[in-house]
Amino acid sequence: MGMAMVEEFCRKIRDGHVIGPFMKTCDPAFVEAAGYAGMDFVILDMEHGPVSVESLQNHIRAAQVAGVLPVVRVGRYKDISRVLDIGAAGVQVPQVSNAREAEEVVREAKFYPQGERGVCRFVRAARYSALEKNEYFRMANHALVIIQLEGQQALENLDEIMEVPGVDILFIGPYDLSQSLGLPGQTTHPAVVEQMQEIVVRAKKKHILVGTFTDSQETLKRWSDAGVQYLSYSVDTGIFYEACVGVRERMNRIGVPS
């Protein structure tokens, strides 16, 4: 996992904020490039991406080579332990709506005494048993636990969710939240923004770190100014598309025909 990488990430987020994209790519070169570009973290996406646990190993290796923190968004709880075994520095779990579900995430992500994660030291995260076993179990329990709040039920249960020990970051999912409000995709609608702002304010009162997804410079600035520390900016495929559009527009301006 790389304790130094996690510690540096935690120091930086405590001092201000961190920024990174979602990654749906199946090519670890894009993950590596994100690190060289100065991103603080990447969210390797198993929920809405085509990657498997097997291919994720190379994505995590690429992140570690380039010095960017690899977080994996899982699609199912049973994948939490598997992605941590291959070296993810953190897990991000969608659609958590109450304290019981948050507690289950922590149990799956942590070894005793914090949780009940399945024990195996012959995994990549333990350097295939090269790490002394007690040291590995101690280090492994520093993996980040990020839960996504994405609907009205989560907001209704926010107080009890915030009391669950072992959760490091509350991540607001604006797209699913907008759908739960009957406004699918309207992430800047005043009703959606109001609900998001309420979560931020209530979490900050309890000194809990908050994250969210942004897909424009305007929303990135809005939520940074609001005090959101874990800022996910766009998606690798969308960033690549925008870059290609920009190249094509610049070619048109200098007279290169379409």
N, C-alpha and C positions, 0 to 999 in steps of 0.2 A: 504493500500500500504506500509506503514511504511516509514515515512519521514527519519528517522535516517538511514535506510538501503540505501535509495537512496543517501542521503548526503555522506555517507561513500564511496559508489561506485564512486560518482563524485569526491571526494577527491582523491581516489586511482588512477583513470584514469587520472586526471590532473597531478599527481605526476609521472606517468610512464605508466603502462598498466594493463589491467585486462584480465583474461583467464577463459573460460568456454565452455562447450560442447553444441551441439544441443542434444535435448532429444526427441526421438520418442516413448518412452515407454508409456504404459498405466498403469504402476504401480508407484505410488508416492514414493515407497521405493527407487527407483533408483535416483529420484530427491533429496531425503533426503540424500542419501549416497554421492552424488556429493557435497553437502554442507559440510558434515562432512569431506570429503577429502580435503577441502580447496579451492574449486572452487569459483570464484568471482561472477559468474552469470551462469544461465542455460537459453538456448533458447528453450522453449517449442513449438514444431513444429506442427502447424495446416496445413501448406502448403503441406508437404510431410510426415505427420504422421497420424495415425488413431485416434488421440484423438479428443474429442468433447469439447464444452464449459463446459458441465456438468462435465466431468471427469477432466478437467483442474482445477476446483476448488480445488480438493484434491492435485494436483501437486503444486499449488501455496501455499496451506497450508504447504505442506512438505518443500518447499523452505524456507518459513518464519521460520518454526521451526528450520531448520538447518542453518539459517543465510546466505543463498545464494540468490542473486537477481533474481526474476522470470521475464524474458522477454518472451513475446509470439510472435512468428512469425505467423501472420494471413495469410489466403489464400485469403480473400476477404475484401474489405474496410468496409463492413457492420459489420464485426466481431470486428473492432477496439474498439468501445464503449463497446461491450459485454464483452470482455476480461478485459478491464479496470474496468468495474463494479464488476467483481469477484476478483479484487485485483492484477492484473498484475502491476508490477512496470514500465513496458515499453512495447511498441509495436514495432515490426520489420516488415516492409512492403516490400514485394518483387516487382521487376519489375517496379520501378519508373524510368521514362525515360525523364521527363521534369518538369519544374517549376510548371505547372498547377497541375500535379499529386501530387507533393510534398506538394503544398498548400492544396490540398484536404485531404491528410493524416493528416496534422496539424489541419484542421477544424474538422475532425472526432475525434481527440484525445484530444482536448482542449475545456474547457468551455469558455464562454465569459469572457474577451474580446479577448482572443487569438484565439478562435474557436467557433464552433457551435455544440459541442457534445450534444447529447440528455441528458436531465436533469432528474435524479431520485436519491433521497437520501436514498431510501429503498433498498440498495444493499450491498453486502458484503464489498466492498471497503469503504463504509460509516458506517460500523459496523451496518448495517441494521437500520440506523437512530440514533444510539447511539451517533455518532459524531455530534456536532453542525454543521448545514448545511453550514454556511459560511466558517467555518474552513475546512470542507470537500472539498468544491469547490476550495478553495485556495490550499490545499494539492494536490488535484487531478491534478492540472495544472502543477505539477512538474514531472509527469510521463514522462519517456524518449520516445522520438520519433526517431526511427532509420529507415532510408530508404535504400533499396538495389539498387545499381547501377549494372546492369547486361548485358548491351548490348551497341552496338555502338551508338545508339541514346542517351543514357544517357551521354556518353562521349562527344558527340557533343553538348549537352545542359548543360554541367557541370557548366559553369559560371553562368547561370541563376538559376540552382538548388541550388548552394551555396549561393545565395542571399535570399533564402526563410527563413524567420524568424520562429523559433520554431522547427527546425530540429536539433537534438543533435549530431547524428553520421551518417556519410556516410559509408555504409557497401558495400564493393566490393564483388560481388558473382562470384568467379573465374570459376565455372563450367559453368554457363550460359554465362558468358563472353567468355569463350573458344568456346562455340558453336556458338556465334554470329560472331566469327572470322573464322568459318569453321574448328575449331579444337576441336570438342567435347571431353571433358574429359582431354585434354592435358593442365592442369593448370600450368605446369612448362615450357611450350613452350616459347621460347624467345619473340614471338609476344604477347602472353598473359601477360607475366611478364612486358613487356614494357608498355602496356596499363594500367596495375594495378599501376605500378610505377608512371606513369604520373598523375593518379588521386591522389595518395598519395602526391606527390610534390605540386600539385596545391592546394589541400585542406590545407596542412600544411602552405602554404604561407598566407592563410586566417585564420589560427588558428582554423581550423575545425577538430574535432575528426574524425578519420578514423578507420574502422574495416574491417576484412576479415575472411574468413574461411580457415583453414589449416587442413590437415589430415596426416601430417608427422612431425617428429621433425625438419627435414630440412627446410620445408616451414614455420614452426612456427618461427624458428630462423631467416630466411630470412626477414620475414615481421616485426618481432619485431625489428630487426636491422634497418629496413627501417623507423621506427618510427610509425608503426601502433599500436594504443593503445588498441583497442577493438578486442581481439584475440579469435576467436572461434576455439577450437581445437577438431576436430573429432566429432563423434556421439556416443551416448550411446551404440547402438547395435554394432557398429564397435569396440568400446573400449572393450566391453564384449567379442566379438569374438577373438580379439587379446590376451586378458587375458587368454582365454581358450586354445588357441594355445600355449601360453607360458607355461601354466601348463602341457599340454600334452608333450611338448618338454623336460621340466625338468624331468618328469616322465621317459621318454625314456633314458635320460642321467644317471639316477640312477638305471636303469635296470628293471623298471616296464614295463612289455610287453604291446604293443599296443593291 
